[in-house]
Amino acid sequence: MRPAIFHSGLFHTAKQAMEATWLSHREATHNLSNFDTPGYRVRNTDFRALLLEQEATPPKGDAFRAYLEDVAPRQTMNVDRELARLAECSMENDALTRILNKQYSNLRQAITEGRR
């Protein structure tokens, strides 16, 4: 049985965000590695939008629909856009890693009651 602490709150949210970042990174590297393949269709999934749609109360309204239409799959390859996407994934992953490290440090301190 796994502790519930890792399946709720910040730990769960950070895990989902890291998974989305990893999938986006994988998709961008796949696009870059196939950019000169004849007939290749660019993959462009907005994993943040997918996570928002899966929430208990997803955003609604015209603004969210417009956002989803804006991130619709693109047909043309833009190497600069894919490289920027990789850089963004790297920065997001670094920030999430720092947040999780701090949370694990706080958890470790609580378990040991501050003793080392």
C-alpha positions as CSV (number, residue, x, y, z in Angstrom):
1,M,0.0,0.0,0.0
2,R,1.4,3.4,-1.0
3,P,1.2,6.4,1.3
4,A,-1.6,8.8,0.4
5,I,0.8,11.7,0.7
6,F,2.3,11.0,-2.7
7,H,-1.1,10.7,-4.4
8,S,-2.6,14.1,-3.5
9,G,-1.7,17.7,-3.2
10,L,1.6,19.1,-4.4
11,F,3.4,15.7,-4.9
12,H,0.6,14.5,-7.2
13,T,0.4,17.8,-9.1
14,A,4.1,18.0,-9.6
15,K,4.2,14.4,-10.8
16,Q,1.5,15.1,-13.4
17,A,3.3,18.3,-14.5
18,M,6.6,16.4,-14.9
19,E,4.9,13.7,-16.9
20,A,3.4,16.4,-19.2
21,T,6.8,18.1,-19.6
22,W,8.5,14.8,-20.4
23,L,5.8,13.9,-23.0
24,S,6.2,17.4,-24.6
25,H,10.0,17.0,-24.6
26,R,9.7,13.6,-26.2
27,E,7.3,14.9,-28.9
28,A,9.6,17.9,-29.7
29,T,12.6,15.6,-30.1
30,H,10.6,13.3,-32.3
31,N,9.6,16.2,-34.5
32,L,13.2,17.5,-34.7
33,S,14.6,14.0,-35.6
34,N,12.0,13.7,-38.4
35,F,11.9,17.2,-39.7
36,D,13.4,16.2,-43.1
37,T,11.4,13.0,-43.5
38,P,9.1,13.3,-46.6
39,G,5.4,13.2,-45.6
40,Y,6.1,13.5,-41.9
41,R,3.3,15.2,-40.0
42,V,4.4,17.4,-37.1
43,R,3.2,16.2,-33.6
44,N,2.0,19.0,-31.4
45,T,0.0,18.1,-28.4
46,D,-0.6,20.6,-25.7
47,F,-0.3,18.4,-22.6
48,R,-1.2,21.2,-20.3
49,A,-4.6,21.5,-22.1
50,L,-5.1,17.8,-21.7
51,L,-4.4,18.0,-18.0
52,L,-6.8,20.9,-17.6
53,E,-9.5,19.0,-19.4
54,Q,-9.0,16.1,-17.0
55,E,-9.4,18.2,-13.9
56,A,-12.6,17.8,-11.9
57,T,-13.7,21.3,-12.9
58,P,-12.0,22.1,-16.2
59,P,-11.9,25.7,-17.5
60,K,-14.9,26.6,-19.6
61,G,-15.9,29.3,-21.9
62,D,-14.8,31.0,-25.1
63,A,-11.3,31.8,-23.8
64,F,-10.5,28.2,-23.2
65,R,-12.0,27.0,-26.5
66,A,-9.9,29.7,-28.3
67,Y,-6.8,28.4,-26.4
68,L,-7.5,24.9,-27.5
69,E,-8.0,26.0,-31.1
70,D,-4.7,28.0,-31.0
71,V,-2.8,24.9,-30.0
72,A,-4.3,22.7,-32.7
73,P,-1.8,20.5,-34.5
74,R,0.3,22.4,-37.0
75,Q,1.2,20.9,-40.3
76,T,4.5,22.7,-40.9
77,M,7.8,22.1,-39.1
78,N,9.4,25.1,-37.4
79,V,12.8,24.1,-36.0
80,D,13.1,27.2,-33.9
81,R,9.7,26.6,-32.3
82,E,10.7,23.0,-31.5
83,L,14.0,24.1,-30.0
84,A,12.3,26.7,-27.9
85,R,9.9,24.0,-26.8
86,L,12.8,21.8,-25.7
87,A,14.3,24.8,-23.7
88,E,10.9,25.4,-22.1
89,C,10.6,21.8,-21.1
90,S,14.1,21.8,-19.6
91,M,13.3,24.9,-17.5
92,E,10.0,23.5,-16.4
93,N,11.6,20.2,-15.4
94,D,14.3,22.1,-13.5
95,A,11.7,24.2,-11.6
96,L,9.6,21.1,-10.8
97,T,12.7,19.2,-9.6
98,R,13.6,22.0,-7.2
99,I,10.0,22.2,-5.9
100,L,9.9,18.4,-5.3
101,N,13.4,18.4,-3.7
102,K,12.2,21.1,-1.2
103,Q,9.1,19.1,-0.4
104,Y,11.1,15.9,0.1
105,S,13.5,17.8,2.3
106,N,10.6,19.1,4.4
107,L,9.1,15.6,4.6
108,R,12.5,14.2,5.7
109,Q,12.8,16.9,8.3
110,A,9.3,16.1,9.6
111,I,10.0,12.4,9.8
112,T,13.3,12.9,11.7
113,E,11.9,15.7,13.7
114,G,14.8,17.9,12.7
115,R,17.4,15.5,13.9
116,R,20.2,14.4,11.7
